[in-house]
Amino acid sequence: MDETQDGRNTTGTYGVVPVQFVPRQGQDWTDKGNAAAAQGDYEAAVDAFEQAVAVDPDDGRARYNLALAQQYLGDLELAVAGYRRAIDLNPQLLDAYINLGNLYGELGLQEESLETFQQALELDPENDDLYVNIGDAYRTQNLYQDAVQAYRQALMFNPDNAMAADNLRDVRERINDLWRRLMEQERRIDAEPANSARYAELASIYLDMRRYDDALSAANQMLALEPDGRSGYDMLAAVYEQMGDRDQAAETYARIVQIDPDDPEAWEHLGTWRSLQGQSDAAIDAYVRSVQLDPLRATARFSLAEAYLENERYDESAETYQWLVQHADELQADDLAAAYAGLADTYNGMGRYESAIETAQTLLTQFEDDPEGYYQLATAYDALGRYDEAIENYQNAIDSDPLNADYYNDLADTLREAKRYDDAIEIAQQAIAMDPSLVLAYETLAQIYEETGRKEEAAEAMEQVNMLRSIEE
């Protein structure tokens, strides 16, 4: 049990905590889980490790064992949640970091994968396999120079690491291919230095190489050749978008809609970047213009509805989501589910809880186990004081989407309201494990501790709240 299905080393084995650190009953369940895992019966292993966790919820190794069994069953998101909680309980548990990093990679969460491997490296800074994992995470994001450095570091610690050597050769070939493309494009420009399209292709290559200054230079050359044309601004916008430069991207799209005021896509992009700038009114105006130009443009309507909802313009939000629901034939299945969820969310915001329940139930009838359907249903039940139904549906939402920290936090808060304090603490801690920057989860935890007379722990949780808020400011 040392490798994942794709052959990557996880070093993940079912470790047994020494008896003196585990209550006898918990050790019995751990032994049963290990035995089942050795026979390849991971369902039985999960059942046994769940019992071990129930005996000692604060045992990080027990959580790790459960997560590893879930991973081998293919319950990847549940395994992620388990590893996060195991690390929260035992920050020295190296195998949990490694397996978690690999799982994030399988789920396409490359930035989270990289961050997790780097955290593991702090525990074992000379682990050559960890450097290979880091190199792979960089390579997947096309960050080739960083990947080269990671693979080299792996080979410095272990010259016989064949995977590091193979992957380094692969990255070198990718880099060489980009350089070949670059040189060929430079030759084409030499042959036609006044051809703006040639510079667009050059800028695209520079973007692939993450050479943003060179990409901007190529885009500006396009503008110099065609000052009144749009293609240079399109390329400029693409560069700023990839850089994540909100202000420059927004201003570039503002220029584009001046050049071409009848382009609904450009107005939608402008709305997106205005929203990221925090200019909500300007974002709404841009989305409205996009929808006016193309009434069937569903993406713009979704963005408009979300902007209305975020700004508590509930009537307009409801009207926009209702339009989407009524035009179901124009939507993909996922979009229709999102429209129902948004409408239910709007009704909850308006205090129309029965309407929210009805809409969420309609969503779940059409799209079984949709997490947002369960979540909006739970939110409505919670507001009505129907705590048992709220708890059940928050748990259903978590089962459908175990990576959403907000679900855990809201469940914890409802458990608090129902005075199920031990369960509330456990779930609030899980929310924090999933997202250590979630201020609301620390506030929920502090409130639980306050209500149960645990003043010192409440004060510690509030210290975390104040620290995170100071970072945000």
N, C-alpha and C positions, 0 to 999 in steps of 0.2 A: 504493500500500500504506500509506495514511495513516489508514485507518479500520478499525474492527472491523466485524463483520457488522451490528451494531445501530446503526451510524452514529456511534458515539462516537469522537472523535479520540484516536488512540493516539500520534501522532507517531512511530510505529515504522517505521523504514526500515532496509533491510539496509545498514548502514554497513560500509565497508571500512577496516580499519586500515591506516595508511601502511606501505609495504613495509619500511621500516627497522625496524619493531617486530614484524614477523611473519616467521618463516623462509620462505624462498621456496616450499617445498612447501606450507606452510600457506596462503600467499597464493594459490597456484594453486587450492587447494580452495575458498577463499573466493570467488575469481572465478567458479569453476564454479557454486557455490551461488547467487551473485548472478544469474548468467545464467539459471539454471533458474528462480529466483523471478520474474525479469522475464517469463518465458514462462508463468508460472502453474503450472509443474511443481514443486509443493512437495515431492513425494516425492523427486524427484531433488535438490532443494535440501537436504532433511534429510540425505540420504546424503552429499552433499558437505560440509555443515557438520559432520557427525559426524567426517569425516576431518580437517577443520581442527582440531577439538577434540582429536582423537587426537594430532596433531602438536604442539600446544601447549596442554596441559590447563589452563594458568594464564592463558590469554587470555580475559578477560571478554567482549570483543566477539565472539569466536567463539562463546562460549556463548550470547550474546544472539541472534546470527544463527540458531543452531540452534533456540532457543526460539521465535523469531518464526515460523520455518518450521513448527514443530510447531503453533503457535497457528493458523496458516492452514489446516493440515490438520484442525483440530478436536481435536487431542490436547491438551486444555486443561490437564489435570493435569500431563502431562509438561512442558508449556510453563511452568507455574508453578515446577516444580522447577528448570528451566533458568534462568529469570529470577532465582530466589533465589541460585543458584550464581554467575550472572553478576554480581549485585550484591555478593556476598561477595568476588569477585575484583577488582571495580572499583566501589567505592562511589560513584563520580561518574557512573555510567552512567544518566543521567536517563531515557532512553527505557525502560530496563528497569523502573524504578519505575512509570512511567505504564502500561505494558502489564500489568505484574503487578497493579497496583491494579484495572485494568479486568477482568482475568481473575478476581480474587477476587470482584468484584461479580457476574460472570456465574455463578460457582459458589455464590453465596448467602453468601459469607463476608464480610459487610459490615464487621465490625470490623477484619478484616485489610486489607480494601480501604481503609478510612479511614486506618489507620495507615500504609499504604504511600504513599498520596498525601501525607500530612503529612510523611513522610520526604523525598519528592521536593521538597516546598515548601522544605525547608531548602537544597536545591541551587539552586532558582530561585524566590526568594520573591516575585517580581512576575509570575509566570506566571498569567494570568487563566484559562486553560483548566484549570489545576490546581485553582483555587478552584471552578470549575464541577464538576469531578469530586468534590471534597470535599463540596460542597453536595448533589450527587446521592447520595453515600453517606449523609449525614445524613438526607436526605429519605426514602430507602428504609427507614431505621430509625424513621421518624416523629419524628425530632428536628428539628422544623420551625424553631424559633428559631435553632438552630445553622445550619441550611440557609440561612435568610434572611441571616445574617451572612456566610456564605461567598459567596453569590451577589452580595451587595452589594460585597464585596471585589473580586470579579471585575470588576464594573462600574466600580469606582473605578480599576482599572488599565486597563480597556478599555471605555469607554462604548458601544462598538459591538458588544459580544459579545451576539449575538442569543440564543444558547442560555441565557446567564445571565439575560437579561431574561425570556425565556419561562418558564424554570423558577422564577424568583422569583415571577412572576404565579401559577403553578400552586400554589406553596407558600402564597402569600397566600390563595388561594381555599380551600385545605385548612384553614388556620387559621381563616378566616372561617366555614367550615362547622362546625368544632368549636365556635366561639363561639355560632353559631346554635343548635346542639344544646344547648349548656349553658344558654342563656337560656330555651329552650323547656322544658327539664327543671326549671329553677328556677320557672317559672310553674306547672308541674304540682305541684311541692311546695307552692307557695303555696296551691294549691287544696285539697290534701290533706296538711297538714303532719304528720299522724300516720300516714301510710302508709309503712311501712318499705321497701316495694319501690321507692318513688320514689327513696329515697336510694341504693339499690343501683344504679339506673340512673345516678344522678348520679356515684357513685363510679367507675363504668365509664368515663364520659366524662372524668373527671379523670385516670384511668389512661391513656387515649388521648392526653391532653395532657401526660403525664409530670408532672402536678402532684400529687406523692405526699402532701404534707401535707394538701391539700384532700381527696384520696381517703380518707386515714386519718380525717379529721374526719367525712366522710360515713358511713364504716363504724362509727365510734364512735357516731354519732347513731342508727344502726340498733340498736346494742346498748342504747342508752339507752331506745329505744322497746320493745325486746323483750329484756330482760336474760337470759332463759332460753332464747331462741331460738337457732337455729343459723345463720341466714342472715347475721347480722352478723359472726360469726366466719369464715364462708366468704369474705365480702368482705375481711375483714381479712387473711386468709391470702393471698388473691389479690394484695393490695397488697404485702405483705411479699415474696411470691415475685417479683413484678416488680422490686422494689427489690433483690432478692438478699440480703435480711437473713436470714441463716441462723438466728440465735438466735430472733428474733421469729417467723419462720415455723414453726420447730419447736415453740415454746411454744404458738402458736395452734393447731396441729394436735393437740398434746397436750390442749388444752382441748376441741377438737372431738370427739376419741374418748371423752372423759369424757361429753360430751353424748349422743353416738351411738356406743356401743361396738360396735355390730354393723355398722358401715360399713367394708367392706374397702378401699375407695378411700382413705378418710381414714387408715387405718392404713398403707397403702402410702406415702402422702405423708409421714406422720410418719417412716417408715423412711428415706425419701430425705433429709429434712432432718437427721435424727439422723446419718446417714452423712456428710453434708457438715460437720456439727459435729465429726466425728471420734469420735463415740460409737458405735463399731461394734457392741458388744453390744446396746445399746438399739435400734439400727437392725435388727439381726437379729431381736430379739424382736418388733418392729413388723411386719416382713415375715412372720414366722411366723404372727402373728395374722391378717394379711390373707389368707394362704393357707388358714388354718383356716376362715375365714368364707366364702371363695370358692375352693374347690380348683382351679377351672379358670381362675383369674386368672393368665394367663401372665406379665404384666408384673411382678407381685409375685414370682412364682417366679424369673424372671430376676434380679431385684434380690437376692433371697435367695441364689441360687447365686453371684452375683458377690461378695456380702458374705462368704459362706463361703470362697470362693477367696482373696479379699484377706487374710483372717485365717488362711489356711493350714489351714482346717478341711476338708481335702481329701475325706474320706469323705462328709461331708454335702454338699459341693459336687458330688461325683460323683453321689450319689444324686439330687440335685435336677435336675441336667442330664439324667440318664438318664430321669427322669420326663418331662421336656419332650420328649426324643427319642421316647420311647414313645407320647406323645400328639401325634404329628405332625399328625394330622387336625385338631387344635384350633388349630394354629399357622399363621400366614402363612409364606410361603416364606422371607422374610428372617429371621424368628424361628427357623425350624427350622435354617437355616444357622448362626445365632448359637449355638443350643443345641449343635450338633456342635462348633463351635469352642471353646465354653466347656468342653465335656467333654474335648476334646483338650488344652486348656490345663491342666485339672485333672490329667489323667494325666501331663503333663510335670512338673507340680509335685510329683506323688507319686513321680517317677522311674520310672513305668511307660511307658517310651518306646515299646515295641512297640505297646502299646495306644493310645498317642497317634498313632502312625503309622497304625495301622488306622483310627482314628476320623477322622483328617484326610483319609485317602484316600477314605473313605466320603463325607465332605463334598464333596470335589472331584469325585467321581463324580456326585453329585446336583446340585452347583452349580459348574459349570466356572469356573475362574479366580477363585474366591473368595479374596481376599487373606489372610484369617485362616487358611484351610485350608492355603495354602502356608506361611504363617508358622509355624504349629504343627508342620507337617511338618518344616520347616527346623530348628526348635528341637530336635525330637527327634533328628534326624540329627546335629546339632551335639553334643548331649550324648553321643551314641554314638561320636563321633570320626569320623563319616562326612562329612568336610568337603566333598568335591566335591558330594555330594547336598544338603548343607545350603546351600552357596553357590548352587546352581542354584535351590533353592526360595525362598531369601531374595530372589533376583533376580526370580523369578516374582511374589512378593508385592509387590515394588516396582513391577513393571510393571503390576500390577492396581490398586495404590494408591500412586501416586508421591508423595503428600503426607505419608506417615507417616514421621516422622523416626526413630522407634524401629526401623523395618525397616532403614533405612540403618545405624544404629549397630550393630545385631546382625550385619548382614552384614560391616561393617568388622571387628568383633571376630573373626568366624570367619575372615576373610581373614588377620588377624593370626596366628591359631592355625595357619593353613596356611602361614604365613611368606611370604605374597604381600603384602609390605609396601607397595609403591608403590600397588597397588590399594586396600589397606586405608586408606592416608592419604587417597586421593581420596574414598572413600566416607564416611569419618569427617568429612571437610570438608563433604561434601554434607549429612550429618546436621546439622551445625552450621548450615549455610546455611538448612536447612529450619526449624530451631528453635534459635535462638542461646541459649536458656535451658536446653538439654538438657545437664545436668551429665555424664551418662554418656558423651556423645559426646566431651567434652573429656577425660574420664578414659581413654577408649579411645585417643584421639589421643596422649595423654601416654604411655600404655603402649607404643604403637607406636614413638614416638620414642625411648623409653628402650631398647627392645629393639634398635633400629638404631643406638644410640650417639649419637643427636642430643640431647645433654643439655640444651643451652640451649632448644631448642624444646619439649622435654618439660617443662622448668621453666616456660616461658611458658604451656603448656596447663594445668599445675597451678595457676598463678596464677589463671586463669579459673575453674577448679573452686572454688578457695577463695573467690573473689569472689562467685560465684553462690550458694555455700552460705551465705555471710554474709548475702546478701540474703534467702534463704529463712528464715533464723533471725529 
